Amino acid sequence: MISFNSRQICLWIHRYTGLAIAGFLIIAAITGSLLAFHDELDDIFNQRLAVVEKMQTPPLSIATLHDKVISRYPEYGFSTMPVAIEPNRAVVFAVDKNKGDVKIAPKPLFQEVYINPYTADIMGARDKDEWAWRNTMWKVFWLHRELLLGDIGKLILGIIALVWTINCFIGFYLTFPRAVKKNQVSRQETAKKRASLFKRWLPAWKIRTKTNTFKLNYDLHHAFGLWLWLMLFVIAWSSVGFNLQQVYKPVMQAVVGLDGKEGKSNKADKSSELVRSETGTANLVNKANSIDYLSKQANIVAQENGLTVQQLLGIRWVEEDKQWQMRFKTNKDIGKKGGASSITVNAIDGSIERVNFAYQNVSFGNKVDQWLYTLHMGHISHGAGHLVYQIFLALMGLAVAVLSGTGVYLWWKGRQQRLKSLRNLR
């Protein structure tokens, strides 16, 4: 009769699939640690364009700087603008990639323009696809995102992420103490051992310091995997979401009810009336006053809904609709990208066309999806809270590298031991 040992099968799967993906995970882990501080490191590599000398005179308005960029590069579109000027930093304007839903052709020669906020001097333009020192962090990003191989790289990393996700569960199972065989001990001793399951599992959570190299690696592999299990699963499964949507979406739909719908977006009639009563229908929201105007209206509608605007994220001009759109983060929003709120204003009369609070009418499944994306990308909080999470995310990357490295080491030592046992049998 063939015996079925589930533990041995799981150990075999964990060992050899882990070995197969270890190299890729180490690359993703190290690059991910660097990407936790993407903006800060990018400023160092791109210092010639990004950093300016602070002057005693106040900086020029964003609208003035935007006009200068447009006049310098009339062949390109710059529909988005930043909403704040930071000390000692150049102001960056991004080149439009799309016009409506259509990709702009031919492809722009660069993606960003840097301008000195004090003098309005164009410091330069950057093509992030170019192999240059200033683009180091973008190459790190694309190595992390697709192994610098395009869609093929994304597919490879998607499959690896799926294997990693499955291994998270297998690895967790393997940390449990082995089952006690009834024929080896008395019934009383069996009951006692079962009662002390947690005590027997506890060593797997600990790292012995006064031990040999093999046991230290064994402990690191087990303890890191247990203490960081939830975050490891978040990173692994969200990676499937980034690269293997054909697997991610059906699973998320079945498990948490992901429905693909966005947050509530509607006309804010009450707010529109408030705008008209304060400003009059003849007022025009132009480039010069758009940031102040939309930020004020965002604060008004947020307060009406019991929210607080924590951070303004960007503003965009929609030419075909004659509208201004501003993205912002409230105290109930998840992250600063897909989970952020927005307000759309009619440029002709200043009325509010739409308000989208990202947290409203979002299903549980979509909130889970937003949290996975936000935790992976590090778009958490701002100020000191954001810095703390950046450090944590960088350490998580190093932990993944340690898990992969110790896994390879344990396999190698195990293989040496198995080869030695075979030689002794001959």
Secondary structure, 3 states (H helix, E strand, C coil): CCCCCHHHHHHHHHHHHHHHHHHHHHHHHHHHHHHCCHHHHHHHHCHHHHECCCCCCCCCCHHHHHHHHHHHCCCCCCCEECCCCCCCECEEEECCCEECCEECCCCCCCCEEEECCCCCCEEEEECCCCCCHHHHHHHHHHHHHHCCCCHHHHHHHHHHHHHHHHHHHHHHHHCCCCCCCCCCCCHHHHHHHHHCHHHHHHHHHCCCCCCCHHHHHHHHHHHHHHHCHHHHHHHHHHHHHHHCHHHHHHHHHHHCCCCCCCCEEECCHHHHHHHHHHHCCCCCCCCCCHHHHHHHHHHHHHHHCCCCEEEEEEEEEEHHHCEEEEEEEECCCCCCCCCCEEEEEECCCCCEEEEEECCCCCCHHHHHHHHHHHHHHCCCCCCHHHHHHHHHHHHHHHHHHHHHHHHHHHHHHHHHHHHHHHHHHC
